[in-house]
Every structure is written in structure tokens, then in C-alpha cells.
Amino acid sequence: MFLELVDTLRCVRSHEDSWLVARADVLEGRHIVEGELGCPLCEARYAIRQGVADFTADAGRAADTPRVARSARQRSLESDQALALRAAALLGLTEPGGLVVLAGDWSESAEALLELIDGVQVFALDPGTELRSGGALSLARIADVLPLAASSVRGIAVDAAHATPSLLAGAARALMPNGRLIAPSSAPVPDSLRELARDEEQWVAAAAQPSNVSAPVPIALRR
């Protein structure tokens, strides 16, 4: 778990939005390998083991949940690169920087996406067991609540297993203005998002711009 990501994480319990406090028992560079995240409001505790934060405790789901990305035996380097290219194109990742969230099968492209886009951070949710936290890559197991602050994420991609109403609503809330969400074509587009495109497999939608953005003002030259 990348230390800089902790400020973006939020408690998944139902109460006022709250940041989390990190305790690091084992650090490798800027990554928490063993430790804990704690909520100062409700005192919830989320363990970090082998670099993976576990937000499933309150939901009764084990950390070895079946809702994870496919194993390495079902993957290839070429397919990971193709998936990363698709994610980059649909999420509009033409510039460096920012946080990108990849859930389930999309997490397979995490390492390839980091090689493709400079300066981006990737948060992989319910990834395959072969992924390891490190560098700009952080990992977590989740239940049905997205543990992210509002307006904090540049782009999110969810597979069919993660396209639940709760996670889609959380994704829409977590997107920055103009941030994009990819989801299966069978899933409904959250009302707060604007659909940009769709095919038989997925749709991509964008968050609205801030309502307080002023309209362009014409400038007249003084003679």
C-alpha cells in the first residue's frame, strides 16, 4: 500500500466521510507491507497484509474472495498490454499523473498501464494473486463499498463482478470532474455521469464539470 494513497482512502462504514490513519509495521520504501488502517470516527480497523489492504472484514467476505481477476495461467503479456491500451484510450489517459482504479479483470492490465502512462498511480481492487504492491501500484480487497474519497480519481474501470449499484455509485462519486468510468454494457450508467460511448462489451461515461465554472468572457481591446 503506497503511503501517498492513504490520504485518498476512506472508511467504508456508514457514517460521515472520514479519512484513515495508517500504522506501518513493515515498510519497503514508501509502501506499507504489513500494518493497519484505522478510522478515527468508528474505530474500524483494516489490515494490510503482504501489501494488500483488506476492506472486506465488515462484509463477511474472506480475503480470498472469488471475485478476483483471472489467474496468470489464463493471461498473456499480449492480452495485458491490449487491455492496458484499451483502458488508456477509454479513460482518456493522454497525460501523466493522477490515480486510476482497476477492479477485477481490469487489474490484469495494471503493470502494463504503469509502463504506458508516466506518473500515474494505479489502485487495483480484488486483483489476481500474482500482482504485488510496489512502486506506483497499490492493492486492496473490497466488499460492496468503494473506499475512496469524493472527486479523487482520474479514471475507474470495473468488470462485471464489480458493476454493482453500490460500487457504480461509489465510482461516480470518486471521479474527478471530467474523470471517466468504464463498466460492462449491461450495467446502468449512474445518473450523475454522461455517457460518451459504448459497444457490445462496455460503456464509458464522464463526470460533469464543476457547476461553478464561469462561462468564457469576451475580451475587447482598448483603443
C-alpha positions as CSV (number, residue, x, y, z in Angstrom):
1,M,0.0,0.0,0.0
2,F,1.6,3.2,-1.3
3,L,1.8,5.8,1.6
4,E,0.7,8.6,-0.6
5,L,-2.5,6.8,-1.4
6,V,-3.6,6.7,2.2
7,D,-4.9,10.3,2.1
8,T,-7.3,9.3,-0.6
9,L,-8.8,6.3,1.2
10,R,-12.0,6.4,3.3
11,C,-13.7,4.3,5.8
12,V,-16.4,2.0,4.2
13,R,-18.8,2.1,7.2
14,S,-22.0,4.2,7.0
15,H,-21.1,7.5,8.7
16,E,-19.7,10.9,8.0
17,D,-16.9,10.8,5.4
18,S,-13.6,10.1,7.3
19,W,-10.0,9.7,6.3
20,L,-8.0,6.8,7.6
21,V,-4.9,6.7,9.8
22,A,-2.1,4.3,8.8
23,R,0.1,2.2,11.1
24,A,3.1,0.7,9.4
25,D,4.7,-2.3,11.0
26,V,6.8,-3.2,7.9
27,L,7.8,-0.6,5.3
28,E,9.5,-1.2,2.0
29,G,10.4,2.2,0.6
30,R,7.2,4.2,0.5
31,H,5.0,1.1,0.7
32,I,3.3,-0.4,3.8
33,V,3.8,-4.2,3.6
34,E,2.4,-5.1,7.0
35,G,0.2,-2.7,9.0
36,E,-3.3,-1.4,9.5
37,L,-5.6,1.4,8.5
38,G,-7.9,2.8,11.2
39,C,-10.9,5.1,11.2
40,P,-10.9,7.8,13.9
41,L,-14.7,8.1,13.9
42,C,-15.9,4.5,14.2
43,E,-12.6,2.8,15.2
44,A,-12.9,0.3,12.3
45,R,-9.6,-1.4,11.5
46,Y,-8.5,-2.6,8.1
47,A,-5.5,-4.9,8.0
48,I,-2.7,-4.6,5.4
49,R,-1.0,-7.9,4.7
50,Q,1.7,-8.5,2.1
51,G,0.9,-5.0,0.8
52,V,-2.8,-5.6,0.3
53,A,-5.4,-3.6,2.3
54,D,-8.4,-5.7,3.3
55,F,-11.7,-3.7,3.4
56,T,-13.9,-6.9,3.5
57,A,-14.0,-7.6,7.2
58,D,-17.4,-5.9,7.9
59,A,-19.0,-7.6,4.9
60,G,-18.3,-11.1,5.9
61,R,-16.2,-11.8,2.8
62,A,-12.9,-13.6,3.2
63,A,-9.8,-12.1,1.8
64,D,-9.5,-14.9,-0.7
65,T,-12.9,-13.9,-2.2
66,P,-13.7,-15.5,-5.6
67,R,-14.4,-12.0,-7.0
68,V,-10.8,-11.6,-8.2
69,A,-9.0,-11.3,-11.6
70,R,-8.2,-14.3,-13.6
71,S,-5.0,-16.3,-12.8
72,A,-1.8,-15.9,-14.6
73,R,-2.4,-19.2,-16.5
74,Q,-5.4,-17.5,-18.2
75,R,-3.4,-14.5,-19.1
76,S,-0.6,-13.5,-21.5
77,L,1.6,-10.5,-21.8
78,E,0.0,-9.6,-25.1
79,S,-3.5,-9.6,-23.6
80,D,-2.4,-7.5,-20.7
81,Q,-0.9,-4.9,-23.0
82,A,-4.0,-4.9,-25.2
83,L,-6.2,-4.4,-22.1
84,A,-3.9,-1.6,-20.9
85,L,-4.2,0.2,-24.3
86,R,-8.0,-0.1,-24.2
87,A,-8.1,1.2,-20.6
88,A,-5.8,4.1,-21.5
89,A,-7.9,5.0,-24.6
90,L,-11.3,4.7,-23.0
91,L,-10.3,6.6,-19.8
92,G,-8.6,9.3,-21.9
93,L,-5.2,8.9,-20.2
94,T,-3.3,11.1,-22.6
95,E,-1.4,13.0,-20.0
96,P,0.8,11.8,-17.0
97,G,-0.3,11.8,-13.3
98,G,-3.4,11.1,-11.3
99,L,-4.9,8.0,-9.8
100,V,-6.5,5.2,-11.8
101,V,-8.6,2.4,-10.2
102,L,-8.8,-1.0,-11.9
103,A,-11.2,-3.6,-10.5
104,G,-11.3,-7.3,-11.0
105,D,-10.3,-8.4,-14.5
106,W,-9.1,-4.9,-15.4
107,S,-6.4,-5.2,-12.8
108,E,-4.6,-7.6,-15.1
109,S,-3.5,-4.5,-17.1
110,A,-2.1,-2.7,-14.1
111,E,1.6,-3.3,-14.7
112,A,1.3,-2.7,-18.4
113,L,-0.7,0.6,-17.8
114,L,2.1,1.8,-15.5
115,E,4.6,1.2,-18.2
116,L,2.4,3.0,-20.7
117,I,1.5,6.2,-18.8
118,D,4.1,8.2,-16.9
119,G,3.5,9.4,-13.4
120,V,0.2,7.6,-12.9
121,Q,-0.7,5.7,-9.7
122,V,-2.8,2.5,-10.0
123,F,-5.1,1.1,-7.3
124,A,-6.0,-2.5,-8.2
125,L,-9.1,-3.9,-6.5
126,D,-9.5,-7.7,-6.0
127,P,-6.5,-8.4,-8.2
128,G,-5.1,-11.8,-9.1
129,T,-2.7,-13.3,-6.7
130,E,0.3,-12.7,-9.0
131,L,0.2,-8.9,-8.6
132,R,2.4,-7.4,-6.0
133,S,2.1,-4.0,-4.4
134,G,5.1,-1.7,-5.1
135,G,6.2,1.4,-7.0
136,A,3.1,3.2,-8.2
137,L,0.9,0.1,-7.7
138,S,-1.3,-0.4,-4.6
139,L,-3.7,-3.3,-4.0
140,A,-6.9,-3.9,-1.9
141,R,-9.7,-6.4,-1.4
142,I,-13.1,-4.8,-1.2
143,A,-16.7,-5.7,-0.5
144,D,-19.5,-3.6,-1.9
145,V,-18.3,-0.1,-0.9
146,L,-15.6,1.8,-2.7
147,P,-13.0,3.0,-0.1
148,L,-12.2,6.3,-1.9
149,A,-12.7,10.0,-1.3
150,A,-15.1,12.0,-3.4
151,S,-13.5,13.6,-6.5
152,S,-10.2,11.9,-6.0
153,V,-9.8,9.6,-9.0
154,R,-8.9,10.3,-12.6
155,G,-10.4,7.1,-14.1
156,I,-12.1,3.9,-13.0
157,A,-12.6,0.6,-14.8
158,V,-14.9,-2.1,-13.3
159,D,-15.6,-5.6,-14.6
160,A,-19.0,-7.4,-14.4
161,A,-18.4,-8.7,-10.9
162,H,-17.8,-5.2,-9.6
163,A,-20.6,-3.4,-11.6
164,T,-23.0,-3.5,-8.6
165,P,-25.3,-0.5,-8.0
166,S,-23.3,0.4,-4.8
167,L,-19.9,0.2,-6.5
168,L,-21.0,2.1,-9.5
169,A,-22.5,4.9,-7.3
170,G,-19.2,5.0,-5.4
171,A,-17.2,5.2,-8.6
172,A,-19.3,8.1,-9.9
173,R,-18.7,9.9,-6.6
174,A,-15.0,9.2,-6.6
175,L,-14.4,10.6,-10.1
176,M,-12.8,14.0,-10.5
177,P,-14.6,16.4,-12.8
178,N,-14.3,15.0,-16.4
179,G,-13.0,11.8,-14.9
180,R,-14.1,8.6,-16.7
181,L,-15.7,5.3,-15.7
182,I,-15.7,2.1,-17.8
183,A,-18.3,-0.6,-17.0
184,P,-20.0,-3.5,-18.7
185,S,-22.6,-2.6,-21.3
186,S,-25.3,-4.4,-19.3
187,A,-24.8,-2.1,-16.3
188,P,-26.8,1.1,-15.9
189,V,-25.0,4.4,-16.2
190,P,-25.2,6.4,-13.0
191,D,-27.4,9.4,-13.4
192,S,-24.6,11.8,-12.4
193,L,-22.4,10.7,-15.3
194,R,-22.6,11.5,-19.1
195,E,-22.3,8.5,-21.4
196,L,-19.6,9.1,-24.0
197,A,-19.6,5.8,-26.0
198,R,-20.5,2.2,-25.8
199,D,-20.1,-1.1,-27.7
200,E,-21.3,-4.6,-27.1
201,E,-18.8,-5.1,-24.2
202,Q,-18.6,-1.8,-22.3
203,W,-19.7,1.8,-22.0
204,V,-17.6,4.7,-20.9
205,A,-19.1,7.8,-19.1
206,A,-17.7,11.0,-17.7
207,A,-18.3,13.1,-14.6
208,A,-19.6,16.5,-15.1
209,Q,-17.6,19.7,-14.9
210,P,-17.9,21.8,-11.8
211,S,-21.1,23.9,-11.9
212,N,-19.2,27.0,-10.7
213,V,-17.0,27.2,-13.8
214,S,-17.6,30.6,-15.4
215,A,-18.6,31.0,-19.0
216,P,-16.0,32.4,-21.3
217,V,-15.8,36.2,-21.2
218,P,-15.2,38.1,-24.5
219,I,-12.2,40.5,-24.3
220,A,-12.3,43.8,-26.2
221,L,-9.2,45.6,-27.0
222,R,-9.0,49.2,-25.7
223,R,-8.2,51.6,-28.5
